[in-house]
Every structure is written in C-alpha cells, then in structure tokens.
Amino acid sequence: MIWNPIRRAVRPIFGAVVLALGLGACATQVTQTGSYKPTGGTMPRPQRVLVSDFEVDQQAVQLDQGIGPRVMRTLGGSAPPTSQAREVQDAITEALLDDIRKMGLPVVHAMAGTPVQPNDLLVQGQILKIDEGNRTRRLAIGFGAGKSSVDAKVQIYYGRGEAQPQLLQTYDADANSGRKPGMGLGVASAAGGGSLAPAAVSGALGVHSEKQGVAGEGQHLGDRIAYNLGEFFVQQGWIPASSAPSRSLR
C-alpha cells in the first residue's frame, strides 16, 4: 500500500470534526406542553411583544460543586446564588428580545407590573433549576460529567382588553452543557497525531455559547424558545417563514 502523508494528516482532523459535530453541541430542548385555541376569532398581529424576566428563587440555584469553587465559597470569594440567578434571567431575556426583534416584531422588555394592552403578546416564565454542575469534572472528563443546566417553564399570553390575557401556549424548556468532550479526549487526539483537538473544532464551528457557564445555558434556552415562538408566529400569519429563526440557532 502506498504511504499517503496527506491522508495520514487529515484523518485525525476528520475524526475530531465528527466528534465535535456529534458531541460538542449544547443539549437544549423546548417541548410544547399546551396549545389553546383563542376565543373571539383570529388574533391580529401583536402591536408589541412583551418579554418579562423569568421568575426565579435563589433556592433553585445549585452552585458549582468543584473543589475550587467550594474553597472560594468557604473563603467568601465567590458570587452568591442571587448573582447566578440574575445572570441567567438576563441571558434569557436578552436572547428573547434580540431574536424576536430580528423577526420583525416590536418587542419590549416588560418590567414588573407592566399592563398587557389589547393585542399585546406576553412571554413569561419560571426558572425551576439553575445547576452550575462541576466545572472540574467537565474539564477533566466531559461527555456529560458535571454538566451545568437550566430548566424552566414558559407561558405565552395574548391581550384581549376586556378580560384577563388569554393563555395560548405553554412549554417546558431545559438547556445543559451536554456531552462535550473534556481535556482527556483532546490530549488523546493530539497524541494520535492530530493537530486540532475537538474543543478547538467546536469553537471553529461556532458551537460554543457567547456566554459561559449557566448564563450560557440561559442564552441557549432563550434562543431555543425564540425558535419555537417563530414557528408559532408563522402559523398565525404574523411573520413570513423567512423571518423565523433557523434550527441552527444555538
């Protein structure tokens, strides 16, 4: 058999790409749990979409269980649970506002107590869990070990004016750091002659979130909720299909 240096050089990189595509993506799911037929006929295109900060209790926050973060908490050098909760809230809200705006609908960040006017669409939710996981295990092992995660419930309402806003859609949503490879696999790939580790390939493909940790999971969650909302908006005739987010959206 003729020795082929190009094939020999490319093979490890190809393997890394396959691993990155199969394992590097964040696992984010949004499942519709209810769809309610509107009363009073068709719903006009919303005059505005109100996005409220998802409710969260700091008791829902599970801090990083790695050795380093635990030592930092003992020494008083780490952020309190309220900080992580706020970061996740902000990440979800920012992603929803940005994605809905790109769909061509007028969108507003609704503060607490903002009234829902006729023909307003309200997006709200509750964060059920924020788990920082174990960063030490994620880096050393990967493949789901020590993963971080965010779970939430989402409700969509439409303002009718004469009564309480009408519930239209409900969703269960969760995002986690998935089955990303850890340092061990990267070292093994390099040792096998590869010049590009899976982590580097994932970054080159745009898999990694712009935000890190649970804030990144919150961003993924917001983007995936926006994808589901885009499908709903198209069904209602509020936006053309070309304006809806693509499935590649985080």
C-alpha positions as CSV (number, residue, x, y, z in Angstrom):
1,M,0.0,0.0,0.0
2,I,1.3,3.4,-0.9
3,W,2.0,5.7,2.1
4,N,-0.1,8.8,1.8
5,P,1.1,11.6,4.2
6,I,-1.9,13.8,3.3
7,R,-4.4,11.1,4.3
8,R,-2.4,10.4,7.4
9,A,-2.5,14.1,8.4
10,V,-6.2,14.6,7.6
11,R,-7.6,11.5,9.2
12,P,-7.2,12.7,12.9
13,I,-8.7,16.1,12.0
14,F,-11.7,14.5,10.3
15,G,-12.2,12.3,13.3
16,A,-12.1,15.4,15.6
17,V,-14.7,17.1,13.4
18,V,-17.1,14.1,13.6
19,L,-16.7,14.0,17.3
20,A,-17.3,17.8,17.6
21,L,-20.4,17.6,15.5
22,G,-21.8,14.6,17.4
23,L,-20.8,15.6,20.9
24,G,-19.9,19.3,21.1
25,A,-23.4,20.8,20.8
26,C,-25.2,22.0,23.8
27,A,-28.3,19.9,24.6
28,T,-31.2,22.4,24.5
29,Q,-34.9,21.3,24.3
30,V,-38.2,23.2,24.3
31,T,-41.3,21.0,24.3
32,Q,-44.8,22.3,23.8
33,T,-47.0,21.2,26.7
34,G,-50.2,23.0,25.8
35,S,-51.8,24.9,22.9
36,Y,-55.1,26.7,23.5
37,K,-57.4,27.9,20.8
38,P,-58.1,31.6,21.0
39,T,-61.5,32.9,21.7
40,G,-63.2,35.5,19.6
41,G,-61.8,34.5,16.2
42,T,-58.5,35.3,14.7
43,M,-55.8,37.3,16.5
44,P,-54.3,40.3,14.8
45,R,-50.6,40.7,14.6
46,P,-49.4,41.9,18.0
47,Q,-48.9,45.6,18.4
48,R,-45.9,44.6,20.6
49,V,-44.4,41.6,22.3
50,L,-43.8,41.9,26.0
51,V,-40.9,39.8,27.4
52,S,-40.8,39.7,31.2
53,D,-37.9,38.4,33.2
54,F,-38.4,34.8,34.2
55,E,-39.2,34.4,37.8
56,V,-36.6,32.6,39.9
57,D,-36.0,31.8,43.5
58,Q,-32.4,31.6,44.7
59,Q,-33.3,28.3,46.3
60,A,-33.4,26.9,42.8
61,V,-29.7,27.6,42.3
62,Q,-27.2,24.8,42.8
63,L,-23.7,26.2,43.0
64,D,-20.6,24.6,41.4
65,Q,-19.6,21.5,43.4
66,G,-16.0,21.5,42.2
67,I,-13.2,21.7,44.8
68,G,-12.0,25.2,43.7
69,P,-15.4,26.9,43.8
70,R,-16.2,25.3,47.2
71,V,-13.0,26.6,48.7
72,M,-13.7,30.0,47.2
73,R,-17.2,30.0,48.9
74,T,-15.6,29.0,52.2
75,L,-13.3,31.9,51.9
76,G,-16.1,34.2,50.8
77,G,-14.6,34.9,47.4
78,S,-17.4,33.7,45.1
79,A,-20.6,35.3,43.9
80,P,-23.8,34.4,45.9
81,P,-26.7,32.4,44.3
82,T,-28.6,35.6,43.6
83,S,-25.8,36.7,41.2
84,Q,-26.1,33.4,39.2
85,A,-29.9,33.7,39.2
86,R,-29.7,37.3,37.8
87,E,-27.2,36.3,35.1
88,V,-29.5,33.5,33.9
89,Q,-32.5,35.8,34.0
90,D,-30.7,38.5,32.0
91,A,-29.3,35.9,29.4
92,I,-32.8,34.5,28.7
93,T,-34.4,38.0,28.4
94,E,-31.6,39.4,26.2
95,A,-31.8,36.4,23.8
96,L,-35.5,36.6,23.5
97,L,-35.5,40.4,22.9
98,D,-32.8,40.1,20.3
99,D,-34.3,37.1,18.5
100,I,-37.9,38.5,18.4
101,R,-36.6,41.8,17.2
102,K,-34.9,40.1,14.3
103,M,-38.2,38.5,13.4
104,G,-39.6,42.0,12.7
105,L,-42.0,42.2,15.6
106,P,-42.0,45.2,18.0
107,V,-40.6,43.9,21.3
108,V,-40.4,45.4,24.8
109,H,-38.7,44.4,28.0
110,A,-41.7,44.3,30.4
111,M,-40.9,45.4,33.9
112,A,-42.9,44.0,36.9
113,G,-46.5,45.4,36.8
114,T,-46.4,46.4,33.1
115,P,-50.1,46.2,31.9
116,V,-50.9,43.9,29.0
117,Q,-52.8,46.0,26.4
118,P,-55.2,44.7,23.8
119,N,-53.3,42.9,21.0
120,D,-50.1,42.6,23.2
121,L,-48.4,39.3,23.3
122,L,-46.8,38.4,26.7
123,V,-43.9,36.0,27.1
124,Q,-43.2,34.9,30.7
125,G,-41.8,32.0,32.5
126,Q,-40.4,30.5,35.7
127,I,-36.9,29.2,36.1
128,L,-37.2,25.9,38.0
129,K,-33.5,25.0,38.3
130,I,-30.1,26.6,37.8
131,D,-27.3,24.0,38.3
132,E,-23.7,25.0,37.9
133,G,-22.7,21.4,37.9
134,N,-19.0,20.6,38.5
135,R,-16.6,22.5,36.2
136,T,-13.6,20.5,37.3
137,R,-15.3,17.3,36.1
138,R,-16.5,18.9,32.9
139,L,-12.9,19.9,32.0
140,A,-11.3,16.7,33.1
141,I,-13.8,14.2,31.8
142,G,-16.5,15.8,29.6
143,F,-19.2,13.6,27.9
144,G,-21.9,14.9,30.3
145,A,-19.9,14.6,33.5
146,G,-20.5,17.6,35.8
147,K,-22.8,19.3,33.3
148,S,-24.4,22.6,34.0
149,S,-28.1,23.1,33.3
150,V,-31.1,25.4,33.4
151,D,-34.8,24.3,33.5
152,A,-37.8,26.5,33.0
153,K,-41.5,26.7,32.2
154,V,-42.8,29.2,29.6
155,Q,-46.3,30.7,29.0
156,I,-47.5,32.8,26.1
157,Y,-50.5,35.1,26.6
158,Y,-52.5,37.4,24.3
159,G,-54.1,40.6,25.5
160,R,-57.9,40.8,24.8
161,G,-58.6,44.0,26.7
162,E,-62.0,43.2,28.1
163,A,-60.7,40.3,30.2
164,Q,-57.5,38.7,31.6
165,P,-54.9,37.9,28.9
166,Q,-55.6,34.6,27.2
167,L,-53.2,31.7,27.6
168,L,-52.1,30.5,24.1
169,Q,-49.0,28.3,24.5
170,T,-47.1,26.6,27.3
171,Y,-43.6,25.0,27.1
172,D,-41.1,23.1,29.2
173,A,-37.6,24.1,28.4
174,D,-34.2,22.8,29.5
175,A,-30.6,23.5,28.5
176,N,-27.4,21.8,29.6
177,S,-23.8,21.7,28.7
178,G,-24.4,18.4,27.0
179,R,-21.8,15.8,26.1
180,K,-18.9,18.0,25.3
181,P,-15.5,16.2,25.4
182,G,-13.1,17.0,28.3
183,M,-9.4,17.6,28.3
184,G,-8.7,13.8,28.3
185,L,-10.1,13.3,24.8
186,G,-8.3,16.4,23.5
187,V,-4.9,15.1,24.8
188,A,-5.6,11.7,23.3
189,S,-6.4,13.2,19.9
190,A,-3.2,15.3,19.9
191,A,-1.2,12.2,20.9
192,G,-2.6,10.3,18.0
193,G,-1.1,12.8,15.6
194,G,-4.0,15.3,15.3
195,S,-3.1,18.9,15.1
196,L,-6.6,20.1,16.1
197,A,-8.4,19.0,19.3
198,P,-12.2,18.5,19.4
199,A,-12.6,21.5,21.6
200,A,-10.9,23.7,19.0
201,V,-13.1,22.3,16.3
202,S,-16.2,23.0,18.3
203,G,-15.2,26.6,18.7
204,A,-14.4,27.0,15.0
205,L,-17.8,25.7,14.1
206,G,-19.5,28.3,16.4
207,V,-20.9,25.6,18.8
208,H,-19.8,27.4,22.0
209,S,-22.1,29.9,23.5
210,E,-21.0,33.6,23.7
211,K,-21.8,33.5,27.4
212,Q,-20.2,31.0,29.7
213,G,-21.5,28.7,32.4
214,V,-25.1,28.8,33.4
215,A,-25.5,32.2,31.7
216,G,-24.6,30.4,28.5
217,E,-27.3,27.8,29.2
218,G,-29.8,30.6,29.8
219,Q,-28.8,32.1,26.4
220,H,-29.3,28.8,24.7
221,L,-32.6,28.4,26.4
222,G,-33.8,31.9,25.2
223,D,-32.7,31.2,21.7
224,R,-34.5,27.9,21.5
225,I,-37.7,29.3,23.0
226,A,-37.5,32.0,20.3
227,Y,-37.2,29.3,17.6
228,N,-40.5,27.7,18.9
229,L,-42.1,31.2,19.0
230,G,-41.0,31.8,15.5
231,E,-42.9,28.7,14.3
232,F,-46.0,29.9,16.2
233,F,-45.8,33.4,14.7
234,V,-45.6,31.9,11.2
235,Q,-48.6,29.7,11.9
236,Q,-50.6,32.8,12.9
237,G,-49.5,34.7,9.8
238,W,-47.7,37.4,11.9
239,I,-44.4,36.9,10.2
240,P,-43.2,35.3,6.9
241,A,-41.4,31.9,7.2
242,S,-38.2,33.6,6.0
243,S,-38.2,35.8,9.2
244,A,-38.4,32.9,11.6
245,P,-35.1,31.7,13.2
246,S,-33.5,28.7,11.6
247,R,-33.0,25.5,13.5
248,S,-29.3,26.1,13.6
249,L,-30.0,28.9,16.2
250,R,-27.9,27.6,19.2
